[in-house]
Amino acid sequence: MEKRISEGYKNWEIVRPGRLVDDPFTGKYHVLNQLTKGMNIGKISRADVAHFLVAQAENFTMPNQYVSLTW
């Protein structure tokens, strides 16, 4: 699926959050774009993931990247 997206669209971004938890929004998360096979991403709240996704929808700053989110 990721290959089809990255090859089929001019501008794309694939977001891979860590383990989703129901903790409250913190705004203190890390955005990693240097992913390696087998890396441990950790956890992140659903609210923080939503914050990042809305921010990217409003201001697309990471085109054509695979991005991971973690605390």
N, CA and C of each residue as an Amber inpcrd file, in Angstrom:
protein
   213
   0.8110000  -1.1660000   0.0000000   0.0000000   0.0000000   0.0000000
   0.8750000   1.2580000   0.0000000   1.9010000   1.2870000   0.8410000
   2.7670000   2.4630000   0.9100000   3.4780000   2.6950000  -0.4180000
   3.8740000   1.6440000  -1.0640000   4.5360000   1.7760000  -2.3670000
   3.5880000   2.3930000  -3.3870000   2.3330000   1.9720000  -3.3800000
   1.3590000   2.5260000  -4.3210000   1.1380000   4.0140000  -4.0700000
   1.0900000   4.3980000  -2.8080000   0.8980000   5.8120000  -2.4670000
   2.1140000   6.6270000  -2.9000000   3.3060000   6.1620000  -2.5200000
   4.5170000   6.9350000  -2.8150000   4.8180000   7.0180000  -4.3090000
   4.4220000   6.0230000  -5.0650000   4.6670000   6.0460000  -6.5080000
   3.5110000   6.6510000  -7.3000000   2.3240000   6.7150000  -6.6980000
   1.1430000   7.1250000  -7.4460000   0.7000000   8.5620000  -7.2340000
   1.3080000   9.2610000  -6.2810000   0.8980000  10.6240000  -5.9950000
   2.1010000  11.5540000  -5.9730000   1.8830000  12.7760000  -6.4040000
   2.9570000  13.7560000  -6.4400000   3.3960000  14.1560000  -5.0280000
   2.4460000  14.4550000  -4.1590000   2.7320000  14.8390000  -2.7750000
   2.0270000  13.8790000  -1.8260000   2.7760000  13.2780000  -0.9550000
   2.2380000  12.3200000  -0.0080000   3.0260000  12.4010000   1.2880000
   2.4480000  11.8400000   2.3330000   3.1300000  11.6980000   3.6230000
   2.5020000  10.5030000   4.3230000   3.3220000   9.5960000   4.7730000
   2.8360000   8.4270000   5.5090000   3.2490000   8.5960000   6.9600000
   2.2580000   8.5780000   7.8560000   2.4950000   8.7900000   9.2800000
   2.3220000   7.4700000  10.0060000   3.3490000   7.1090000  10.7700000
   3.3230000   5.8730000  11.5590000   3.4460000   6.2450000  13.0320000
   2.3260000   6.3130000  13.7200000   2.4200000   6.6190000  15.1490000
   2.9240000   5.4080000  15.9150000   3.4340000   5.6790000  17.1050000
   3.8070000   4.5880000  17.9970000   2.5460000   3.9250000  18.5360000
   2.6960000   3.1950000  19.6120000   1.5430000   2.5260000  20.2350000
   0.5750000   3.5920000  20.7330000  -0.6740000   3.5250000  20.2630000
  -1.6690000   4.5270000  20.6230000  -2.2070000   4.2900000  22.0230000
  -2.2530000   5.3650000  22.8080000  -2.7910000   5.2980000  24.1710000
  -3.8380000   6.3970000  24.3310000  -4.6850000   6.2600000  25.3520000
  -5.7730000   7.2030000  25.5980000  -5.3850000   8.3330000  26.5400000
  -4.1190000   8.6430000  26.6500000  -3.6750000   9.7460000  27.5070000
  -4.1090000  11.0780000  26.8960000  -4.1370000  12.1510000  27.7020000
  -4.5420000  13.4570000  27.1800000  -3.4930000  14.0710000  26.2510000
  -3.9070000  15.1070000  25.5390000  -3.0320000  15.8480000  24.6500000
  -1.9040000  16.5010000  25.4420000  -0.6730000  16.3970000  24.9130000
   0.4800000  17.0340000  25.5590000   1.1360000  18.0740000  24.6680000
   1.1030000  17.8490000  23.3580000   1.8140000  18.7290000  22.4390000
   3.3170000  18.5430000  22.4930000   3.7770000  17.5810000  23.2760000
   5.2110000  17.3220000  23.4570000   5.5630000  15.9670000  22.8530000
   5.5330000  15.8930000  21.5600000   5.8580000  14.6430000  20.8850000
   7.0000000  14.8800000  19.9070000   7.6120000  13.7880000  19.5130000
   8.7430000  13.8600000  18.5920000   8.3000000  13.3660000  17.2170000
   8.7340000  14.0580000  16.1960000   8.4760000  13.6770000  14.8120000
   9.7860000  13.1630000  14.2490000   9.8030000  11.9050000  13.8880000
  11.0150000  11.2690000  13.3590000  10.8150000  10.9560000  11.8810000
  11.7540000  11.3330000  11.0590000  11.6470000  10.9820000   9.6410000
  12.8200000  10.1340000   9.1680000  13.6250000   9.6710000  10.0810000
  14.7170000   8.7550000   9.7580000  14.3730000   7.3970000  10.3700000
  13.5280000   6.6480000   9.6980000  13.0680000   5.3740000  10.2200000
  13.9900000   4.2420000   9.7890000  14.1910000   3.3010000  10.6950000
  14.9850000   2.1220000  10.3820000  14.1910000   0.8790000  10.7500000
  14.4430000  -0.1910000  10.0490000  13.7380000  -1.4400000  10.2880000
  13.9940000  -1.9210000  11.7180000  12.9210000  -2.2560000  12.4200000
  13.0280000  -2.8000000  13.7680000  13.1680000  -1.7620000  14.8600000
  13.1210000  -0.4700000  14.5330000  13.2750000   0.5420000  15.5770000
  12.0690000   0.5370000  16.5050000  12.3070000   0.8490000  17.7690000
  11.2510000   0.9150000  18.7680000  10.7290000   2.3420000  18.8190000
   9.4870000   2.5400000  18.4210000   8.9330000   3.8790000  18.3310000
   8.3570000   4.3540000  19.6610000   7.8310000   3.4860000  20.4760000
   7.2730000   3.8990000  21.7580000   5.7880000   4.1580000  21.6660000
   5.2740000   5.0040000  22.5620000   3.8350000   5.2520000  22.6070000
   3.5440000   6.7250000  22.3700000   2.2760000   7.0120000  22.0690000
   1.8250000   8.3860000  21.8590000   0.3080000   8.4240000  22.0370000
  -0.1870000   9.5400000  22.5360000  -1.6310000   9.6570000  22.7330000
  -2.3320000   9.8940000  21.4000000  -3.5560000   9.4200000  21.3250000
  -4.3640000   9.6420000  20.1310000  -4.5530000  11.1370000  19.8870000
  -4.6730000  11.9030000  20.9580000  -4.8560000  13.3510000  20.8360000
  -3.6310000  14.0140000  20.2140000  -2.4360000  13.5610000  20.5640000
  -1.2220000  14.1210000  19.9680000  -1.1160000  13.7450000  18.4890000
  -1.5120000  12.5300000  18.1460000  -1.5070000  12.1260000  16.7360000
  -2.4900000  12.9910000  15.9500000  -3.6800000  13.1890000  16.5000000
  -4.6810000  14.0240000  15.8350000  -4.1530000  15.4430000  15.6360000
  -3.4760000  15.9730000  16.6410000  -2.8940000  17.3160000  16.5440000
  -1.9180000  17.3960000  15.3770000  -1.0320000  16.4230000  15.2630000
  -0.0560000  16.4150000  14.1770000  -0.7450000  16.3110000  12.8220000
  -1.7280000  15.4200000  12.6980000  -2.4100000  15.2340000  11.4210000
  -3.1410000  16.5040000  10.9750000  -3.8130000  17.1690000  11.9060000
  -4.5070000  18.4140000  11.5560000  -3.4890000  19.4850000  11.1640000
  -2.3950000  19.5860000  11.9170000  -1.3570000  20.5740000  11.5920000
  -0.7870000  20.3300000  10.1980000  -0.5840000  19.0730000   9.8290000
  -0.0620000  18.7630000   8.4990000  -1.0950000  19.0290000   7.4120000
  -2.3590000  18.8050000   7.7240000  -3.4090000  19.0970000   6.7460000
  -3.4950000  20.5980000   6.4750000  -3.2500000  21.3940000   7.5020000
  -3.3190000  22.8440000   7.3630000  -2.0320000  23.4440000   6.7870000
  -0.8940000  22.8160000   7.0660000   0.3990000  23.3300000   6.6140000
   1.3230000  22.1430000   6.3460000   1.2930000  21.6560000   5.1350000
   2.0010000  20.4390000   4.7180000   3.5020000  20.7030000   4.6680000
   4.2160000  20.3110000   5.7290000   5.6410000  20.6170000   5.8350000
   6.5620000  19.4200000   5.6050000   6.0100000  18.2340000   5.4730000
   6.8600000  17.0500000   5.3300000   6.4470000  16.2150000   4.1150000
   6.4630000  16.8070000   2.9260000   6.0330000  16.0600000   1.7460000
   6.9820000  14.9140000   1.4070000   6.3790000  13.8530000   0.9220000
   7.1070000  12.6880000   0.4130000   8.0270000  12.0710000   1.4570000
   7.5210000  11.9520000   2.6710000   8.3050000  11.3650000   3.7590000
   7.4880000  10.3410000   4.5330000   8.2010000   9.3990000   5.0990000
   7.6330000   8.4670000   6.0670000   7.9510000   9.0340000   7.4320000
   6.9330000   9.2950000   8.2350000   7.1060000   9.9880000   9.5060000
   6.5910000   9.1140000  10.6370000   7.3180000   9.1200000  11.7400000
   6.8810000   8.4120000  12.9340000   6.6740000   9.4220000  14.0530000
   5.7030000   9.1590000  14.9090000   5.4050000  10.0250000  16.0480000
   5.5840000   9.2460000  17.3520000   6.2280000   9.8610000  18.3200000
   6.4130000   9.2320000  19.6170000   6.6140000  10.3090000  20.6660000
   6.4740000   9.9620000  21.9300000   6.7340000  10.9000000  23.0250000
   8.1970000  10.9570000  23.3110000
